[in-house]
Amino acid sequence: MSRSDDVVDGVKQMILDGRLHAGERLPAEKELAATLGVSRGSLREGVRALGTLGILDSRHGDGTYVTTLDPALLLAPVGFIADLQDDASAFHAVRRLLETEAAGLAALHIDDDGLARLRVALDETARALVQVPLDHERLVDADLAFHEEVARASANPVLAALIEGLAGRASRTRLWRGLSDVGAEDRTFVEHEAILAAVAARDPDRARLRMATHLLGLEDSATGAQAPWDS
């Protein structure tokens, strides 16, 4: 283990022990290096690594601070890992499990504002579908907004962060471009309508079923497998 790794582990432990808190400024470089038993050069390397991890934020002329430690920030690297995969089937399967549960929770927790945002995203999907030629970028944006709102409405920020990481814009763009069957875009709109209806009805079981069917259909279309409605 390098000395910069000692810095990473040491600062993490200080946060876990409550010696550093979210939003708090780190001690002076000389003091912190002495506390961790490392050189100032190793400390700087470790601080840079912690910045990449979303744990620290170095502000020019103002010092280094612990970030908000928000789950979405700390779990963001998951998206990069997912985007690296040539075969993303395993990630799609995990995404399906997470989003299915998120839909069920959303049916229990969503408020009127959340329902309104889901409707806005769905209306934007409808507008994208009537464009000629089809605007895939706009469609992806609307799809992302819809699924992110469902995840947010789950009232579980860790679940929402994991979903955002596994199914961010790059992942969704790749999935949409891989759709093989004619009419997949229109069918997705209809399935989103069904998800929204189940969530609005406060029916968690139906919301889970609608989301699972929707995502499984997308996976089948992207891989060329036989979709459930064709079996």
C-alpha positions as CSV (number, residue, x, y, z in Angstrom):
1,M,0.0,0.0,0.0
2,S,1.3,3.4,-1.0
3,R,1.4,6.4,1.4
4,S,-1.3,8.1,-0.6
5,D,-3.5,5.1,0.1
6,D,-2.8,5.7,3.8
7,V,-4.2,9.2,3.3
8,V,-7.4,7.9,1.5
9,D,-8.0,5.3,4.3
10,G,-7.1,7.8,7.0
11,V,-9.5,10.5,5.8
12,K,-12.3,7.9,5.3
13,Q,-11.8,6.7,8.9
14,M,-11.8,10.3,10.2
15,I,-15.2,10.7,8.5
16,L,-16.5,7.4,9.8
17,D,-15.3,8.3,13.3
18,G,-17.0,11.7,13.2
19,R,-13.8,13.6,13.3
20,L,-14.7,15.1,10.0
21,H,-18.2,15.9,8.8
22,A,-20.0,16.6,5.5
23,G,-19.2,20.2,4.4
24,E,-16.4,20.6,6.9
25,R,-13.1,22.1,5.9
26,L,-10.0,19.9,6.4
27,P,-7.3,20.9,8.8
28,A,-4.3,22.8,7.4
29,E,-2.0,20.6,5.2
30,K,0.8,20.5,7.7
31,E,-1.5,19.5,10.6
32,L,-3.3,16.8,8.6
33,A,-0.1,15.3,7.2
34,A,1.2,15.0,10.8
35,T,-2.0,13.5,12.0
36,L,-1.9,10.8,9.2
37,G,1.8,10.3,9.5
38,V,2.6,11.1,5.8
39,S,4.6,13.6,3.9
40,R,2.8,16.6,2.4
41,G,3.4,15.2,-1.1
42,S,1.7,12.0,-0.2
43,L,-1.1,14.0,1.4
44,R,-1.7,15.9,-1.8
45,E,-1.8,12.7,-3.9
46,G,-4.3,11.2,-1.5
47,V,-6.5,14.3,-1.5
48,R,-6.6,14.2,-5.3
49,A,-7.7,10.6,-5.2
50,L,-10.4,11.4,-2.6
51,G,-11.6,14.2,-4.9
52,T,-12.0,11.7,-7.7
53,L,-14.0,9.5,-5.4
54,G,-16.4,12.4,-4.6
55,I,-15.3,12.5,-1.0
56,L,-13.3,15.8,-0.9
57,D,-13.6,19.0,-2.8
58,S,-10.6,21.2,-3.3
59,R,-11.4,24.8,-3.8
60,H,-8.7,27.1,-5.2
61,G,-7.7,29.7,-2.7
62,D,-10.2,28.4,0.0
63,G,-8.9,25.0,1.1
64,T,-10.3,21.4,0.9
65,Y,-13.7,20.4,2.1
66,V,-15.5,17.2,2.8
67,T,-18.3,17.0,0.2
68,T,-22.0,16.6,1.0
69,L,-21.3,12.8,0.8
70,D,-24.5,12.5,-1.1
71,P,-25.1,8.9,-2.3
72,A,-25.6,10.1,-5.9
73,L,-22.1,11.7,-5.8
74,L,-20.4,8.8,-4.1
75,L,-22.0,6.1,-6.4
76,A,-21.4,8.0,-9.6
77,P,-18.4,5.8,-10.6
78,V,-20.8,2.9,-10.9
79,G,-22.0,4.5,-14.1
80,F,-18.5,4.5,-15.6
81,I,-18.0,0.8,-14.7
82,A,-21.3,0.0,-16.4
83,D,-20.3,2.0,-19.5
84,L,-17.0,0.1,-19.8
85,Q,-18.8,-3.2,-20.3
86,D,-19.0,-4.7,-23.8
87,D,-21.7,-7.1,-22.6
88,A,-24.0,-5.1,-20.4
89,S,-26.5,-7.8,-19.9
90,A,-25.6,-8.3,-16.2
91,F,-25.9,-4.6,-15.5
92,H,-29.3,-4.5,-17.3
93,A,-30.5,-7.4,-15.1
94,V,-29.5,-5.6,-11.9
95,R,-31.0,-2.4,-13.2
96,R,-34.3,-4.2,-13.8
97,L,-34.3,-5.5,-10.2
98,L,-33.7,-2.1,-8.8
99,E,-36.1,-0.2,-11.0
100,T,-38.8,-2.7,-10.4
101,E,-38.6,-2.2,-6.7
102,A,-38.3,1.6,-7.1
103,A,-41.6,1.6,-9.1
104,G,-43.3,-0.3,-6.2
105,L,-42.0,2.2,-3.6
106,A,-42.9,5.1,-5.8
107,A,-46.5,4.0,-5.8
108,L,-46.4,4.2,-2.0
109,H,-44.5,7.5,-1.6
110,I,-45.0,9.7,-4.7
111,D,-46.7,13.0,-4.2
112,D,-48.7,15.2,-6.6
113,D,-45.6,17.1,-7.7
114,G,-43.8,13.9,-8.5
115,L,-46.8,12.7,-10.5
116,A,-46.8,16.0,-12.4
117,R,-43.2,15.6,-13.3
118,L,-43.8,12.1,-14.6
119,R,-46.5,13.4,-16.8
120,V,-44.2,16.1,-18.1
121,A,-41.6,13.5,-19.0
122,L,-44.2,11.4,-20.7
123,D,-45.6,14.4,-22.7
124,E,-42.0,15.1,-23.8
125,T,-41.7,11.5,-25.0
126,A,-44.9,12.0,-27.1
127,R,-43.5,15.1,-28.7
128,A,-40.2,13.4,-29.5
129,L,-42.0,10.5,-31.1
130,V,-43.9,12.6,-33.6
131,Q,-40.8,14.3,-34.9
132,V,-39.6,13.4,-38.4
133,P,-36.9,12.1,-38.5
134,L,-37.1,10.7,-35.0
135,D,-35.0,12.6,-32.5
136,H,-33.3,9.9,-30.5
137,E,-31.4,12.4,-28.3
138,R,-34.7,14.0,-27.2
139,L,-36.2,10.6,-26.7
140,V,-33.4,9.5,-24.5
141,D,-33.6,12.7,-22.4
142,A,-37.4,12.1,-21.9
143,D,-36.8,8.5,-21.1
144,L,-34.1,9.3,-18.6
145,A,-36.3,12.0,-16.9
146,F,-39.1,9.5,-16.5
147,H,-37.1,6.7,-15.0
148,E,-35.1,9.1,-12.7
149,E,-38.4,10.6,-11.4
150,V,-39.7,7.1,-10.6
151,A,-36.5,6.3,-8.8
152,R,-36.6,9.6,-6.9
153,A,-40.2,9.0,-5.9
154,S,-39.1,5.8,-4.2
155,A,-38.0,7.9,-1.2
156,N,-34.8,5.9,-1.0
157,P,-31.8,8.1,-2.1
158,V,-29.4,5.1,-2.1
159,L,-31.7,3.2,-4.5
160,A,-32.2,6.2,-6.7
161,A,-28.4,6.8,-6.8
162,L,-27.7,3.2,-7.8
163,I,-30.3,3.4,-10.5
164,E,-28.9,6.6,-11.8
165,G,-25.4,5.1,-11.9
166,L,-26.4,1.9,-13.6
167,A,-28.8,3.5,-16.1
168,G,-27.4,6.9,-16.8
169,R,-27.5,8.7,-20.1
170,A,-24.7,6.8,-21.8
171,S,-26.2,3.4,-20.8
172,R,-29.7,4.5,-22.0
173,T,-28.4,5.9,-25.3
174,R,-26.7,2.6,-26.0
175,L,-29.8,0.6,-25.1
176,W,-32.1,2.7,-27.3
177,R,-29.8,2.5,-30.3
178,G,-29.7,-1.3,-29.9
179,L,-33.5,-1.7,-30.2
180,S,-34.1,-4.1,-33.0
181,D,-37.9,-4.4,-33.4
182,V,-40.1,-2.0,-35.3
183,G,-42.4,0.0,-33.0
184,A,-40.2,-0.3,-29.9
185,E,-40.3,3.4,-29.3
186,D,-44.1,3.7,-29.5
187,R,-44.4,0.6,-27.3
188,T,-42.2,2.1,-24.7
189,F,-44.4,5.2,-24.5
190,V,-47.5,2.9,-23.9
191,E,-45.6,1.0,-21.2
192,H,-44.5,4.3,-19.5
193,E,-48.2,5.3,-19.5
194,A,-49.0,2.0,-17.8
195,I,-46.3,2.5,-15.2
196,L,-47.6,6.0,-14.5
197,A,-51.1,4.8,-14.2
198,A,-50.1,2.1,-11.6
199,V,-48.0,4.6,-9.6
200,A,-50.8,7.1,-9.7
201,A,-53.3,4.4,-8.5
202,R,-50.9,3.8,-5.5
203,D,-50.8,0.1,-6.6
204,P,-47.2,-1.1,-5.8
205,D,-47.7,-4.6,-7.1
206,R,-49.0,-3.4,-10.5
207,A,-46.3,-0.8,-10.6
208,R,-43.6,-3.4,-10.1
209,L,-45.2,-5.7,-12.8
210,R,-45.4,-2.9,-15.3
211,M,-41.8,-1.7,-14.8
212,A,-40.4,-5.3,-14.9
213,T,-42.3,-6.1,-18.1
214,H,-41.2,-2.8,-19.7
215,L,-37.5,-3.3,-18.9
216,L,-37.5,-7.0,-19.8
217,G,-39.0,-6.0,-23.2
218,L,-36.3,-3.4,-23.8
219,E,-33.6,-6.0,-22.9
220,D,-35.1,-8.5,-25.3
221,S,-35.4,-6.0,-28.1
222,A,-31.8,-4.8,-27.6
223,T,-30.4,-8.3,-27.7
224,G,-32.7,-9.6,-30.5
225,A,-34.3,-12.1,-28.1
226,Q,-38.0,-13.0,-28.5
227,A,-40.0,-10.5,-26.6
228,P,-42.7,-11.8,-24.2
229,W,-45.5,-10.4,-26.3
230,D,-44.3,-12.5,-29.3
231,S,-44.0,-15.8,-27.4
